[in-house]
Amino acid sequence: MSDSISIFFEAWQVEDAVDRLSKIASAVTENVKYADPRTPETISGIDALSNYVGMFSANAPGWSAQVVKSETTGGVTRATVAFSGVGPDGDEKVQLGQYFVEKEGAVISRMVGFVGTGEQ
């Protein structure tokens, strides 16, 4: 999958700030809006979003984020993302998140994320 959503999540494992910014800029609009449970308020703009994603790389070195499922209805895409890597105990871990994505053309304009997939 090489669409803008997959490209955006590929950036989560890019440690170099310039490369990460370039990858994110290719996947989102200039005024992109992003929110998830770890953002105290909605993030606006490419630079702020790249800085936020960079915190993931810094706090979870070696971890990756990959879209494992997506579907689109009414112009909104629901994407399930697997965040995976080696945890502090040395074991491989996988955490799922679910994102609701709106696009302008082929790139992301707004994204809202949730921990887990809503299943209990």
C-alpha positions as CSV (number, residue, x, y, z in Angstrom):
1,M,0.0,0.0,0.0
2,S,1.6,3.3,-1.1
3,D,-1.2,5.7,-0.5
4,S,-0.8,8.8,1.7
5,I,-2.0,7.1,4.8
6,S,0.7,4.4,4.5
7,I,3.3,6.9,3.7
8,F,2.4,9.0,6.7
9,F,2.8,6.0,9.0
10,E,6.1,5.0,7.4
11,A,7.4,8.3,8.7
12,W,6.8,7.2,12.3
13,Q,10.0,5.1,12.1
14,V,12.2,7.7,10.4
15,E,14.6,9.0,13.0
16,D,16.2,11.7,10.8
17,A,14.1,14.9,11.3
18,V,14.7,16.2,7.7
19,D,13.8,12.9,6.1
20,R,10.7,12.5,8.4
21,L,9.5,16.0,7.5
22,S,9.9,15.3,3.8
23,K,7.9,12.0,4.0
24,I,5.1,13.6,6.0
25,A,5.0,16.6,3.7
26,S,4.4,14.3,0.8
27,A,1.4,12.7,2.5
28,V,-0.5,15.6,4.0
29,T,-1.9,19.1,3.2
30,E,-0.1,22.2,4.4
31,N,-2.7,22.9,7.1
32,V,-3.2,19.3,8.2
33,K,-5.1,18.7,11.4
34,Y,-4.2,15.8,13.7
35,A,-5.5,14.6,17.1
36,D,-5.0,11.4,19.1
37,P,-5.3,10.6,22.9
38,R,-1.7,11.8,23.5
39,T,-2.2,15.3,22.0
40,P,-3.6,17.8,24.5
41,E,-5.1,19.7,21.6
42,T,-5.3,19.3,17.8
43,I,-2.0,19.6,16.0
44,S,-2.0,21.9,13.0
45,G,0.5,22.1,10.2
46,I,3.3,19.9,8.8
47,D,6.1,21.1,11.0
48,A,4.1,20.6,14.3
49,L,3.0,17.1,13.1
50,S,6.5,16.1,12.1
51,N,7.7,17.2,15.6
52,Y,5.0,15.1,17.2
53,V,5.8,12.0,15.1
54,G,9.5,12.5,16.0
55,M,8.6,12.0,19.7
56,F,7.5,8.5,18.8
57,S,10.8,7.7,17.1
58,A,12.7,9.2,20.1
59,N,10.6,7.4,22.7
60,A,10.3,4.1,20.9
61,P,13.5,3.5,18.9
62,G,13.3,0.6,16.5
63,W,9.5,0.6,16.6
64,S,7.4,0.8,13.4
65,A,3.9,1.8,12.4
66,Q,2.1,0.0,9.6
67,V,-1.4,0.2,8.2
68,V,-2.8,-3.3,8.5
69,K,-6.4,-2.6,7.4
70,S,-8.3,0.2,5.9
71,E,-11.7,1.0,4.3
72,T,-13.3,4.1,3.0
73,T,-17.0,5.1,3.3
74,G,-18.4,8.5,2.5
75,G,-15.0,10.1,1.9
76,V,-13.7,9.0,5.4
77,T,-11.1,6.3,5.7
78,R,-10.8,4.1,8.8
79,A,-7.3,2.7,9.1
80,T,-6.1,0.2,11.7
81,V,-2.4,0.7,12.4
82,A,-0.1,-1.7,14.2
83,F,2.7,-0.1,16.2
84,S,5.3,-2.8,16.9
85,G,8.7,-3.2,18.3
86,V,10.7,-4.6,21.2
87,G,9.4,-3.6,24.6
88,P,11.4,-2.8,27.7
89,D,11.1,-6.5,28.7
90,G,12.9,-7.6,25.5
91,D,9.7,-9.1,24.0
92,E,8.1,-8.1,20.7
93,K,5.0,-6.0,21.3
94,V,2.2,-4.9,19.0
95,Q,-0.3,-2.2,19.9
96,L,-3.2,-1.3,17.6
97,G,-4.6,2.1,16.9
98,Q,-7.5,3.2,14.8
99,Y,-7.5,6.4,12.7
100,F,-10.3,8.2,10.9
101,V,-8.9,10.1,7.9
102,E,-10.2,12.8,5.6
103,K,-8.3,13.7,2.4
104,E,-8.1,16.6,0.0
105,G,-7.4,14.9,-3.3
106,A,-4.8,12.2,-2.6
107,V,-3.3,13.7,0.6
108,I,-4.5,13.7,4.3
109,S,-6.2,16.9,5.5
110,R,-7.5,15.7,8.9
111,M,-6.8,12.6,11.0
112,V,-8.2,11.6,14.4
113,G,-6.7,8.6,16.2
114,F,-7.9,6.3,19.0
115,V,-6.1,3.7,21.1
116,G,-7.1,0.1,20.2
117,T,-9.9,-0.8,17.7
118,G,-12.9,-0.2,19.9
119,E,-13.3,-3.9,20.7
120,Q,-13.3,-5.1,24.3
